[in-house]
Amino acid sequence: MNVKRPSGKPFAVGLDLGGTKILAAVLDEKYRILAREKKSTKPDLGPEAVVERVADCVNEALAACAVPHAAVCAVGVGIPGMVDTRAGMVKVAPNLGWKDFRFARLLQQHIHIPVVVVNDVQAGTMAVQQFGAGRKFTDFVCMFIGTGIGGGIVIGGRQYRGAAGMGGEIGHMAVIAHGGPKCGCGNRGCLEAVASRGAIVRRIIEEMSGGRKTVVRELCDGDTRRIRSRIIAEAYWEGDKLVREIIHEACDYIGIGAANLINILNPQAVILGGGLIEALGEKMLPRIRKAAWAHVIGASDERVNVLDNGLGDDAGVLGGALAARTLGK
Amino acid sequence: MNVKRPSGKPFAVGLDLGGTKILAAVLDEKYRILAREKKSTKPDLGPEAVVERVADCVNEALAACAVPHAAVCAVGVGIPGMVDTRAGMVKVAPNLGWKDFRFARLLQQHIHIPVVVVNDVQAGTMAVQQFGAGRKFTDFVCMFIGTGIGGGIVIGGRQYRGAAGMGGEIGHMAVIAHGGPKCGCGNRGCLEAVASRGAIVRRIIEEMSGGRKTVVRELCDGDTRRIRSRIIAEAYWEGDKLVREIIHEACDYIGIGAANLINILNPQAVILGGGLIEALGEKMLPRIRKAAWAHVIGASDERVNVLDNGLGDDAGVLGGALAARTLGK
């Protein structure tokens, strides 16, 4: 007797293409991660060079688990920007410096596997819904705290991106209406400008160059470009006063942003993710929750349900793999 | 030959029960308004007295168009607070000072017509969707600028109130995260605390008692309790410097609030209503639009579509009548 198998190929590659690093993973049909690969993105070298680095990352991950290219249904790539999934096109990705770039076709020429591009936050939200803390809910909001702050909104079990697919820009919610710090978008006082990892790093560097004492100076060997989530977390755990102060302030703002979303949308949960939350969630979440509680109308345990997404850095590659399976051919 | 008629009674009463005034209207099957009645609410006299005033309002409106009580299917009452429609109960209505009040039963005893209670913003949003600027859209957000600021979210043609029906509290979105003016909710810097008609009136009174020159002083005959939308609008049209300054600032904040909603939800339109917009929309809308434009990511004409709801003060009674027909027996 024959057991019927789904016609598709058994493996998928999920890829998280960030402004600083590329993460790739090979996953089997049950979304178990068989191998991972990681490279720095180096967007300054130009789009073609980045595509080559992405291709290398995919090839090396496949080699590491001895999965042949022909057994992969598709590579799903989460992009930090606006994409046209059908056309395989990156419309605009500020952190990569890309505009109207036919990414999917070019990558496909390198790896000979179908390529699916999706927005990274959308991919991450899919992963949180399928595999993370979102599994238990039909209505929730994801907040991804990274270089920027992205948001995924799930309503009635389906991701909601608004009338033109441009919703979820929660990082550009103004929380300091006048005179706040400058944001990458050109405005001032956006949540992203005061509470993203990018904003936190900027503040640390500012204070350092102002002569303020901090262990970050040694942890990054004087090279401020090396300040990432891990170094911030290390400084925090070592009790560094400056880092604690800045992180606590960011938590306040993230909590206020979460409260705004709760007041507007009344979700079952607000679910946090991103490198900083992975590294410091245990310390940050109680503070974020406290700030949210203070700003939610009719605050209650059910109403102020602020959680870690439970996937850490894997949200991106899992979401990419989901996109590869559901949107790939 | 008999023409089949729908079994229901041909008329409905829509009632808008605000903290300051009661508006009632009798509507026919085509939602044409046959008669209106208006009274001040006087919530200080206690809930029973308010119910009597509401009953008088209904009776007088019916008398004015000679519609017998027996021909009315139901009275739909929009309440500024949280209601349990099924139980006919007002759970909490801060502006009326009510808590767990069986309003529907009591009113029904006075008028002998079925009574349906709904949240006023929800009712207004229904009206905007059926009869106002919302007719053309499937995804939009209503902002009602009144004593407070309420919000109605329509997604895919259906009103969305969140997981526990408590969404839409857009007035309590923090736009000045730290140190803003105090809000009725206990927090600081809520949109409602800087941009509602209530906040505008408070600021005018403060400046007046600080000795600032304004025509409002004469327009209200020295009785600051009389300062409502109409007086504010009159002062604005007369070119009163103080009122213009305060209104323009409020427009900035409303625009920022609208931009936050656009960035988060990407609706087809943000649709404004409430007494102040009815009285001054022509002057306020361009300013609100300009502020929204400045704060929306990827602003475009389609994306920053900020409109007047087109129903003015009738949104409440129309919404009440819709609730009476759709939720009444």
Interface residues (C-beta under 8 A of the other chain):
Chain A: F137 T138 D139 G151 I153 I155 Y160 R161 G162 A163 A164 G165 M166 G167 G168 E169 I170 H172 M173 A174 V175 I176 A177 H178 C185 N187 V194 D252 Y253 I256 A259 N260 L261 N263 I264 L265 N266 P267 Q268 A294 H295 I297 G298 E302 R303
Chain B: F137 T138 D139 G151 I153 I155 Y160 R161 G162 A163 A164 G165 M166 G167 G168 E169 I170 H172 M173 A174 V175 I176 A177 H178 C185 N187 V194 D252 Y253 I256 A259 N260 L261 N263 I264 L265 N266 P267 Q268 A294 H295 I297 G298 E302 R303
